[in-house]
């Protein structure tokens, strides 16, 4: 058996992106109701012109692996409906031939998950196409050679977070290839190479070194820009047919199992400090090793993974090797358990009469997500490791576990789906290692304000997430002076006006202003706030997420000073819904 780990993680990332492509989503007023019964999620799948996509496949599943999942298809009007769903958080994706998910603006749609009763609009766009011909020096076609298109930068010009996703096709009897359904981005294209001696698929060109378009090694490869629905033709490859090298070794584990699952070994090329093309091989439980063929000269990371019962992984430290003119043998990689974090979600009720009878949040609708510190991530660690430790749902008692976490620094995100509840605090016992300065005994550590440090194999426990009743909401409109226009990217900020709350990271909020000047902020703790509208650079993204980073204290302090100077204060009462708030916009240079 052969595991393509990068393909799996790329598909997982694609699935999460699809689930977040929300254009419209309905919520009830959330008064008392039986929220524990099964229910329905319905919606529509459309293209970028708003036209329905019939026969699209829609997948509905929970964020917890192994949880209940359902699949359906859209009707002639692009509509779908899935009933009998338990009241938990769901991930929803849509797929159709040649289509890819529309890029999501995380500042516009920061939630990215659904619950029963939602009406969902999913948008797909036509993927791009790269096509060309692979020939030998005498213009003879190279038939049935695998051709891969690797994304090296996404639509925002940034390297992929979890390694370089790729699509693969083989040439026909004319040497022609056509790779379709490509997300927008920048690609390099290669033919041949990457054979594995333990794979079941025979690749006649697997022992050759890859040839990149137009006829080069990776360092001189042509970059191809792909746009939605457009075909980039004549990306031809003059196949060099040069023999590659072999990389071989053996994988072992520090964990002894009665029924081991074997090992998936990944060989990733490193180009300009980032992971590029990758190949996978499988070492069976009784196997004596692994081997890669068709490896070109260059730097590589070798890493092994194996599965444990219960959904946990063991991972080896990356073994950096340099291939230069010869085979490499005798590599040993040893897998070790990844880290984990366990904790508990606490629900804190309000005594305010305005909140009486409001819907309580369900633990199964409260997603807890770990985010690693990208600035402090080890440079030699393969990026796909950060995609292993995904979100989780608490059980019926509020207990949760975050598993398969790579060593590094983490912060956490949790947001209740219930309208009148808000995230009040996240805290650690003083004994847990964080980025905070020395903490007095018996005093908890603010897990929102400080990074949590996780070492290899660490098992941290005691993370307490408190969700409190009494959340308010603020919907309004930007007031423009005569002749004034909205900037391309404008945010409304709420920052704490109460001095004692100035260091509370969870009291800082940001909302992207729509083209019509409207904005909405929800799940707000009651209290006094400074409100301000401020433009940001058009290239800036994840504004709210960055605003709450533990090491962004100075930008928060600067924003607080600007808001205080604007002198627009508002007070939100428990469970209050403000629907007609008017906020003036005072022009200033965009914040960088």
N, C-alpha and C positions, 0 to 999 in steps of 0.2 A: 504494500500500500504506500502511496506517495501523498504527503500532505503539502499543499501549497499555502503556507501560513500567510504570506503577504496577500495572496488573493483573498483569503478568508477575511483578513483584517480590512482590506480595502472594501470588500463587500459589506462588512459590518459598518464601516464609516459611511458608505453610501446609504445604507439602510437608515442610519441615524439622521443623515442629512435629509433624506426623503421625508422622514417622519416630522421634520421641523418645518417643512414647506407649507406653512399655514397662511392662507390668505383671508380666511374668515372662520370664526369659531364662536359658537354660541354657548352661553352660560345662563343658568337659571339664577333667580335672585337669591337662592340658597337659604330660604327660610326652612323651618322644620319640615323634613320629609324623610321617608324611609330610604336612606342612602346605602343600605346594605343588600338590597335586592339586585338580581342580575338585570342587565339593561342592554341598550343598543347604541352602537356608534354608526352613524351614517355619513354620507358625504358624496363628493363628486370629484372626478379626475378630469382635468382639462389640459389643453396645450397652452402655449404662451400667448395665443390669441383669444383664449377663453372658450375655445370650441371643445365640446366633449370628446373624450377618448373612450371609444367602446372597446370592450374585451380586454381592458387593462387588468392586470392581476393586482389585487390589493391584499396586503398581508397585515394582520393585526396580531400583535404578540406583546407579552409583558417584557419589561426590562430585565427581569430575572431569567437567566438561562434555565431552560427546562420547564418554564412556566407554560400556561395554556396559550396556544396560538391558533389562529384561524386564517383561512385564505378564501377569497371570493373573487369574482370578476365583475366588472362594470357592465351595465346594460347599454342599450343603444344611445342613451343620453348621458353616458358617463357616470351614472349614479351607482352607488353601492350601499349595502346595509348589512351589518353583522350584529346578530342578536344573541341573547343568552350569555352575555359577558359578565364576569364577576367584577365587582366594584374596586378595581385596582388601576394603576397607571398603565397605559398602553403606548406602544410604539407602532406607528402606522406608516406603511410604505406602499408605493405604487410602482409598477413596472410595465413597460410596453416595448416591443421591438423597436430598435433605433432611437429610443428616447432615453433621456437622462433627467435627473431631478433638477429643477430650477435652482440656481444659487440662492442660498438663504442669507438674509441680512440678520446676524444675531442680535443687533440692536433693535430691529423691528419685531422679531419673533424670538424672544429670549427663552421661552418655555420649552417647546419642542416635544411635548407629550400630551396625552389625551386621557379622558376618562369617559365612562358610560354617560350617554346623554349628549355628547358633543356632536356637532355637525361640522365636517371637515372638508376643506377644499385643498386638493393636492394638485400642484402644477408640474407638468413635465415639459421639457423642451427637446426639440430634435437635436441629437448629438452630432458632433462633427465627424468628418471622414478624412482618413489619410489613405491614399492609394498610390501605387507605383509598380515598378517592375524590378525583379532581381535577375541579373544576368551575369554570366562569366565574361572574361575579357574578350572572347570572340563573339559576343552578343548572343551566346547560347543561353536559353532560359534555364534558371535554376528551379526545378520542379519540386513541390512538396517540402520546401524549406520553411521552418517556423520563422515568422516575422513578428517582432514585438514593438509596440509603441509605448514608451515610458514617459509618464508625465513628470517633468522635472520642476515645473512651477505651475501653480494653480491659476485660477482666473484673476486673483489679486496679485499675481507675481511673486507669491511666496512658495518656498519648498513645501512639499506635502509633510504633514505633521508625523505621519506614521510610515514613512518610507515611500518609495516611488511606485504608485499603482500602475499597472500595465494592462494592455489588451493584446491578445495574440491571435494571429490567423496564419494559415499556410498558403503558399503560392499555388496557383493552378498549373495546368500543363503548358501555359504560355509564360510562366514565371511571374504572373500578375498577382498581387495581393490587394486586398481592400479591407481596411479595419474601420468599422463604423461604430456608432454609439459612443463616441468619445466625449467626455466632459470638456468644457472650455478650459484651455490652458496651453502650456508650451511643452512640446514633446521632442524626444529623440527616438530614432527608429533603427533597429538592428535586425540582422538576419543570421540564423545559425547559432551554434554554441549552446552551452548550458546542459549538456547531457549528464545523466546520472546512471551509474551502473546498476543501481537497485530499483530503478523505475521499470514499470511494465510497458511503457510506451517506447517503442524503438524509434530513435531519431537518427536518420542517416547522416545528419550534419552536426550531431551532438558533440563530436570530438574536435570540431573546428572552433577556432576563436571567433567570437561574434564580429561581423562586419557592420559598421554603422554607415548610414547614408551620409554622404554620397558613396564613399569607398574608403573608410578610415577606421581607426581605432576610436575609443570613446573621447579622447581629448580633442579630436578634430571633428566631432560629429556635428552635423547640421541640425539646427533647432527649427522646429516646425510649430507655427502658431495655429491653434485650432479654435474656430469660432462656431457657435451653435448653428446647426443646419447647413453649414458650408462644407464643401469638399475641397481638400488640398490635394491636387493631383501631381503626378510626375515627381514624386519623392522616390526616385530610383536609387537602387543599390547595385554597385558593381562589386560582385561577390569576390572576396580575396581568396577564400578557401585555405587560409593558413591554419596549420595545426595548432590547437590549443594545448594547455597543460592539464595535468590531473592533480586534484587536491583530495587527499584521503586521510582517514583517521578513525577514531573510535569514540563513541559517547558512552558515558557511565553516569551514575546518579548516586548521591549521598543518601537517598531514600530507598530502602529495601521494600519490595512489594512481592506478595505471593503471585500475583498475576500482573506483571509489568505490561505497559502498553507499547513499549518501544520508544524510539526517539525520532522526532522530526528535526532535521538539521538544515539550517539555512545558511547559504553563502551569499553575502551581500557585498557588492563592489562599493568602494568609497571613493567618491570623486569630489574634489574641492571641499572636503570635510563633511560631506553629506552622503547618506545612503542612496545608491542608485539602483541598478539592476540587481535582481536577486533570483536565486534558484534554490529549490528545496529537494532533499532526498530523505528517504526513510530507512532507519535501521531497525529491523525487527527485534523482538525481545531475545531471540536466540542468535541474532546476527553478530558477525565479527567485525563490523565496522561500516563505514560509509565511504562513498567516493563520488567526486564531481569530475566531469570531463569537459573539454572545450573551454577552459578557463584562460582568459587573456592575461597578459602582464598587467600588474597593478596592485593596489592595496585592497584587502578584503577583511570582512569580519565573519568569523565562523561562530555560530551559536546553535545550541541544541535545546530542544524543549520536549517535555513529556507530560502526560496527563496523570493526575492522581484521582482516586475515587472522590466524588463530591464536587467535582468541577474545578479543582485547583490545579495549577501548573507548577512544574519545576523548570527552571531556566538556568542555563550555564552563563557564566560571565563571558562577554565577547572575546574571542581569541583573534587578535589582529595579526594578519599574515601579509607578506609581500611576495607576490609571484613575479619572478623575473628570469625568464629563459629556461626554466626547469620545473619539473613536477615537485610537489611538496607532499611528503608522507609523514605518518606517525603523529598526527595531531590528536591530542586528547582533550575532550571537553567534558566537564562534569556538571550535571545539573543540580541545583539546590532549590529549596522552596522559596517562593516569593514571600513578601510581607503581607500582613493583614491588619485590619483595624476593626474593632467591634465597639458598639455603643448602643445608645438608647434614645428614643424620641419621647419627650415629655410634653403632654398637653396641659396648658395652664388656662383655666377658665376665667372669664371676666365676671365681675359682680355688677357691672354697669347695666341698668335696666334696658338701655337701647340694644343690648346684645342678647337679650333673652329670646330663646326660641330659634336662634340661628343655627344653621347646619354645622355640625362638628366635622372636623377633618377626619378622614380615614387614614390609618397607617399605610394601607395599601396604595394610597394616592399621594404619598409623600416620598418623593424621590430624593435619595441621598447620593451625592456625586462627589468623587475626589478629583481634584485638579492639581497636577504637578507644577512645580515652579520651573517654567521653561527657561528662565534666565540662568538658573543654577543647575540645570540638568547636565550630567556628565557628557562631554562631547564625544566620547568614544562608545557611547551606549546606543545600540540600534533603536531607531525611533519607534518601531512597532511595539516595543515594550510598554510604552505609555498608553497604548490602546487596550491592554489586557485588563486592567483594573477598572471596569466600567461601573455605571450606577447600580444601585441596589434598592430594594424596597424593604422596609421594616416588616416584621411579622405582626401577628395580631396583638402581641404584647408590647410592640414598639421597639423590639430589639432588632438590630441590623448588623451585618458583617460586610465589610469591603475587603475583597480578596484579590490575590494576584497583583499586588502593588510592587512595582519596581523600587529599588532604593532611591531616595531623593526627598525633597521637601514637598509638602502637600498643604492645600487648603480645601475647604469643603463648601458645598452648596446644597441647600435644602429649601424647598418652597412648598407650602401647603397649597392644595388646589381649592380649598374652601375659601370663599370670598372674605369672610370676616375674621381670618386668622393671619398672623404674621410671624416671621422668624424673629424671635426675641434674642436668643443667644446660642452660642456654641462654646463649650468649655471642656477642658481636660483637667484631670487631677494634677496637682503640682508635681507629681513624680514623673510625668510624661515629658520626654525631651521635645522642646519646641525652640523657636527662635527668640522667645521672650528672655528677658534678663532674669536674674535670680528671683524666684518666687517664694514668698514666705510659706512656711509649712502650713498645711491645711487650707491653703487658699488656691482656688481654681485658676487655670490659665485660660485666657481668652483665645479660643481656637480660630476666631474670625480675624483677629488683629495680628496673630502670629502664625508663622509657618510651623507645620508639624514635621519633624525629621524622622524618616523611616530608614532604618539600616537593613542590610540583607537578612531576610528571614525573621524580621521583627514581628512580634505579635502584640500590638498595642491594644489596650482595652480601656473603657471608661469615657469615651467621647459622648457627651451629653448635649443633645440638641433640643432646645426648648421652643415650642411653638405656642404662642399666646393668642387668646381670643381678644377681639376688640379692634381688628384692623379697619382702617378707613380707606377710601378711594378718592381720587381727585381727577376729574375729567374737565377739560377746558379748552380754551382757544387762545392763540397768540394775538395780542392786539398790536397792529402795525400803525405807525404814524402815517400821515398823508405822504404818498410817494415812496414809502418804504416797502422793500420786498423781502421775502423770506430768503435767507441764505440757503445754499444747496444742502447743508447738513446742520440742522439746528437741534439742540437738546434742551429739554427742561430739566433743571436740577432741583431737588429738595435736599437741603442740608440742615442739620440740627441747629435750632436757635437757642436751645437750652445749653448753657455752658457745661453742665455736668455730662452732657451727651456728645460733646465735641469729638471725643476719641472713639465713639462707638461706630465701628465700620458699618454695622447693619442699619444705621440711620442715614446713610447716604444713598440717594436714589437718582436715577437718570432715565429719561424717556425720550425717544426720537420723535420729533414733531413731524406729522404727516404733511403732505403737499398742500392740504387745505388749511393748515395751521392748527389742527386739532392735536391733542395729546391726552394720554391717560397714564395714571400711576395708580397701582393697586397694591393690596396687601401691605399697607403702610401702618407702622406703629402710631398710635395716637400721640399727640404732643405738638409742640411749636416748631415750625420750620421757616427757614429762609427759602424763598422761591426765586429762581432766576432762569432766564433763557440765554443760552450762550452757543455761538457757532463753533464748530470744530472743523478740522481739515477734512476734505472729502475722502481722503484715503484712510482715515482713522476708523477702526472698527472695534467691537467688543468694549464699548465705552463704559457701560455699567460694571462689567467684569473687571476691567482695569482699575476702575475707581475704587473697587473694594480689595485690591491686592494688598497683602500685609505690608509690603515694602513701598507702598505709595502714600505714605503719611504726609509727605510734603505737598504733593499735588492736591490731596484732600484739604490740607490747611490753606493752600492758596485759593482753592475753590470756595472755602468757607469765608475767607477774607473778602473775596469778590462779591459773594452773596450778601454778606453783612453790609457792604458798601452800597449795594443796590437797595437795601432797606425795604424789601417786600416780604412781609411776614404773614404767615397764615397759621392758624391753629386748627388741628383736626381732633375731633371728639371721637370716643370709642364707637365703632360701627357706623360712622358717619359716611354718607355718600355725597360728595360735592360734584355736581354735574355741569355747572355753568361758570367755572372759574375763568376769569379774564386776566391774562398775564402780559404786561407790556414788554416789548422787545427793544432793548437799547443797543444799537449797533456797536460792535467792537471788532477788532481783528480776530479771526478764528484762532481758537486755542490749538496749539501744536502738541 
